[in-house]
Amino acid sequence: MSLASMLQSFPSKPRVFIISDISNEPDDAESLVRYLLYSNQFETEGLVACTSTWMKTRVCPQDMLNIIDAYAGVVENLNNHVHPDSQYPSAEHLRELVRPGPPVYGFAAVGDEIPLSEGGKLLLERIEAVSDRPLWVLCWGGTNVLAQVLFKIRGQHSPSEAATLRAKLRVYTISDQDDTAAWIRTQFPDIFYISSVHGWNQYGMAAWTGISGDRYYGFDQGGPDFTKVSKQWIKENIQVGPLGSAYPDYMFIPEGDTPTFLYLVQNGLGVSEEPSFGSWGGRYCLTDCSEAGQRARHFSDAADRVVGRDGRVYRSSHATIWRWRDAFQNDFAARIRWTLGSDFAGANHHPVIMVHGSTGTAPIYLEAEAGSTVRLDASATYDPDEGDKLTFKWWHYREPSATQWMLEFEVAALVIRKLDEEGRVVEVQLPGPEKCCVEPTSRKAVARGQRLHLILEVTDNGTPQLTSYRRIIIQATNKDLRGGGEGAEAMGDLMKDFMLSLTLQ
């Protein structure tokens, strides 16, 4: 068996369609370079150059082709560093996917008498294609390519047929960059749509700026470590070799569009159909949770509570991304090294996690009684690089279980105990039923309570260090309906004692 055969494979790949205002500024080119390094995990179905408020009258598909030309010089090397069943697409295949969008701003591309652009035709074709997998449309610029297709679908299909086609879509946009985005969300609330929603051009408020924007926008100062997004680090670790040399210096912040596909990276952390679970691409919750909102599928920024490099606690939407920065930048640098040579032993590769003999990147779902103890065994986890030492870190990701900002009030911590020196095997104690199996306001005991998220991080000591993840989701149960208490008519009444305890701390 070859060493590459010991790596993680990706038998199911997300379908991805990218719409980019490339060459408006350097960050889209930067994101495309990184995307190509992960393209063995995706089924790329379109690369469309579009406009935005920053570049309203031209599109630059030729600049996508230039980056793919650089990729052509390294794809053979890349394929020697991944599983034989999960190879990279050829440069020829990717070139065939490049199309221009309409070279006009926003709604100027949308209307009954306006023909679809070449990019719009390809998108419509991909939406109408027979597939049991959704199509992820990643919008790095304006959304008028998507808008013109949705307009065309509504005009040419019955309401039920159009709804069926929209159900295939998963959209992640980098805020609003033309005048069609808000229209899409208003007209089509049934589309699965992730976007930071804020005032026009107030991008410093958006979760995606957590990728690298802390200095430029001035948020969470002292929390994120800027070192690995600095120009010097990028010069030394990214802008090397044929593909790395196609990565331009950044103007404002590097790679503002990258969270769209970091969200989909198959590293064992994210679950693409569950934006509230959190991943390298951030964490998002339903914008509208009203009765009408049960039919809407739009997701907006959520916040994580993270200890920064200065030891202080930060709570922000940006932190849902910058908390992973060290890991995703190391990952990027390692893949750039793969482009430099075909020798497997000369580069670092990801640990492969096995929990109770289960490999793969999908979450593990368990059920356990509130207050009980669960034993988890990752002792069979291995590293494909000879001699690498592994570090195991198990931790409770509390935010995905919370429905509000004050997660300390709502989600009690799991107690995690190592059963061996390395931490390959642990014992996890669930909170009692009064903490995780009661209705928040009435305090009525429920048979099925919170879903509690446990994350296993395994990091090697290679250069650069690489981290793999596995998410274990424990459904707390309470078959005897224990732990009920005195409730209240309003959440504020229950919060009084809690807020007093915070004041006294």
Buried (B, 14 or more C-beta within 10 A) or exposed (E): EEBBEBBBBBEEBBBBBBBBBBBBBBBBBBBBBBBBBBBBBBBBBBBBBBBBBEBBEEBBBEBBBBBBBBBBBBBEBBBBBBBEEBBBBBBEEBBEBBBBBBBBBBBBBBEEEBEBBBBBBBBBEBBEEEEEEBBBBBBBBBBBBBBBBBBBBBEEBEEEEBBEBBEBBBBBBBBBBBBBBBBBBEBBBBBBBBBBBBEEEEBBBBBBBBBBBBEBBEBBEEBBBBEBBBEEBBEEBBBBBBBBEBBBEBEBBBBBBBBBBBBBBBBBBBBBEBBBBBBBBBBBBBBBEEEEEEEBBBBBBBBBBBEBEEEEEBBBBBBBBBBBBBBBBBBBBBBBBBBBBBEBEEBBBBBBBBBEEEBBBEBBEBEBBBBEEBEBBBBBBBBBBEEBEBBBEBEBBBBBBBEEEBBBBBBBEBEBEEEEEEBBBBEBBBBBBBBBBBEBBBBBBBEEBBBBBBBBBBBBBBEBBBBBBBBBBBBBBBEEEBBBEEBBEEEEEBBEEEEEEEEEE
